[in-house]
Amino acid sequence: MIDSRPAQTDAEDHVILVEPDGSPRGFAPRATVHSRETPLHLAFSCYVIREDARVLLTRRALTKRTWPGVWTNSFCGHPRRGESFAEAIARHAQHELGMRVRTPEEALPDFRYRAVDASGIVENEICPVFLAVADGEAAPNPAEVMDLRWVAPAELASLVELSPWTLSPWTASQVPQLRGILERVPASAP
């Protein structure tokens, strides 16, 4: 059920529903929005990069509702009402990876996708892609992440080319568009 009223508190776990042009049209509880008929909503993807230019890949926990056990970008999430992408990125980095990140930069502002999981659940998101620099080591939340690996950007590009089915569909779509960008982020960090 879609609730077009403003969210009651910023702490409420909801997603921002959007029109095809990206304009907000309401809110829905995150726990109920992902289904076989998921409405278009706002999300983000983030790739965390270390100072040595390695990119963090994570493997989704087996308890995740969609794409369980699949390798993906560092983390994804949904901004809440009144929350900037930078605030949402900081919140999700802490929740999913137990780490802080700095200098988030928007790399693919217009990325959007629709994908159907093997269970029939649909992801349908306007999903800008961000790059951020790791600020410390990851201590992943086991409810979110079952494994992680730091890889060179070229290794990630090869993985997409050779075995895209081992990755989340959004990662397989995003990485070719990020070619040449992933390597530059640590150098631009203060």
N, C-alpha and C positions, 0 to 999 in steps of 0.2 A: 504494500500500500504506500502510495506517495503522499507525503505530508508537505504542503506548500507553505505552511506557517514557518516563521523563523524558529531556529533551534532554541530550546529553552536555556541551555548553558553551553559555553564553549567546550566543556568537558564531555558533553554528550557525543557518543560515537556515531557519527552520521557521515553521509557523503553529500556533496553538492551536485544536484541534478542540473544538467545544462541542455540548452537548445543546440542544434547542429552548428550554429555560428559561435558557440561558446558562451553565450549569455546565460546567467543563472536562471533557473525556473523553479527552484524549490530544494527541499532536503528529503532524504530518506534514511532510515536506520541502516548502517553499514551491514549489520548481520542479516538483513532481509533483502537487500538490493541485488545481490548477485544470485541469479536464477537462470532459467532457460530463456527468459525475456528481460534481461538486464537493461534498464534504461541507460541512456548516455549520461555519464557523470564525469566529474573532474578528478584526476589522479595525477601522480608524478612518478617518474623513475629516476633513480640516482645511481651513478657509478662513483664509487669511492676510489681514489687514487693515492698511493703512497708517494713519498718524496723520491723514491727510486723508479717512479713511473709505472709501477705494477698496479693492476686494476683488481679490485676485490670482486670475485664471483662467489655467490652463495648457492647452496643447495637447499631448496625449500623443504621444510619439515614434512614428514610423511603424514602428519595430522592436518596439513593445510587442505582446505576444501577444494581448491583448484590447483592443478599441476603439482601434486605432491611428489617430492623426491626429485624434481627437475632442477637443473642448474639454471641460474638466472643472474641478472645484474645484482649489484650490491644490496639494494632494497627498493621497495616501492611503497606507496601509501596514498592517502587521500587527505588533502587539506580540509580543515573544518571552517565553519563560518567565522569570518573575522581573522583568520590565520593566514599569514603570508606563506609563500612556498618555503622561504628560508626557515620559518618557525616550524612548519610541518616536517621539513627535512631533518632539522635538529631533533624533533620529538621522535620520529621514526628511527633515526640512527641510534638513539639511546635505547629505545624499546626493542628493536630487532637485533642490533649488533652490540649493545652495551658500550658504545663508543661515541665520541664527539667527532664532528667533522667541521671543517672551516671552508670559507670562501666558496660557497655554492655558486656555480655559474650555469646559466641556462644555455644548453648546447643545441637542443632541438625544440624550439618553442612551439612548433605546430604539429608535433607528433600526435597521432591518434590511431587507434586500432580497435578492431573487433575480432575476437577469437573465441572458439568454442572448445572447451576442455573435453576429454574423453567421456566424462560423466554427463555431458550436455550442458553444463553451466557456462554461461557467456560472460566474457569480459567485454565491455563496451565503453571505452574511455577516451576522452581528450586528455592526453598524458604528456605534458612537456617533460623533456629529459634534461636532467641536471648532472653536472660533474662537481664533486667536492673532494677536498683533500683530507686524508685521514689525520686525526689528531689523537694519537694513541693507538693501542692495540684493541682488536675486537674481542669481545666476550659474548658470543651469540646467545640469544634467548632460544632454548631448545624447542619452544612451541612455534618458533618462526623459522629457524635455520638449523639444519642438521649437519652441515659441513660448510667449509669455506676454503677458498684457495686464492692466493695472489698470483696473477698471471701477467705476462707481458702483453701489450696491446696486439702485437703480431700473432701471438698464440691464440688470443681470443678471436681474432679475425679468421684464423685458420680453422678453429673449432666451428665457427658459423658456416664456413664454406664446406667443410668435410662432413659434419654431422649436426646439422641444425636441429634435428629431432631430439637431441640431448638437452636442448635449451628451451626456455620459455619462448613462446612465439613473439612476445614483444622484444626480447633480447635479440633474437635472430633477425628481427626487422630493424632494430636500432643500430646494432654494431656496424653494419656497412655504411650507414649514414654518419657514424662517428669516426670513420677512418681519418687519421691525421689530426683529429681533435684530442683524442685521449692522451696522446703523448705530450701535449702542450700544457696541460693544466698545472702540474707541479711547478713548472717554470714561472707561471703567472701568479702563483700564490705568494703572499707577502712573507 
